[in-house]
């Protein structure tokens, strides 16, 4: 037997959630139902809101990407000694 839950949310939130659900081939009702079943099964409420990147972090990522483009990536290491040897022989070493 089904029942109806009435939840007040702003229109933009509802439309955005419907769009996400539709992109997954689901209805908003199915999406909400699935989340509630997950809460029941895990007895946990998990919320996720990604943090926005700060200008400082964007700058750092740009520097790393430029460095990778210029120098490539280091090889994989099997031992600390291999890593230390590579680090000592690197042109980045001080």
Secondary structure, DSSP 8 states (H G I E B T S, - for coil): ----------HHHHHHHHHHHHHTT--HHHHHHHHHHHHHHH------------HHHHHHHHHHHHHHHHH------SSHHHHHHHHHHSTT--
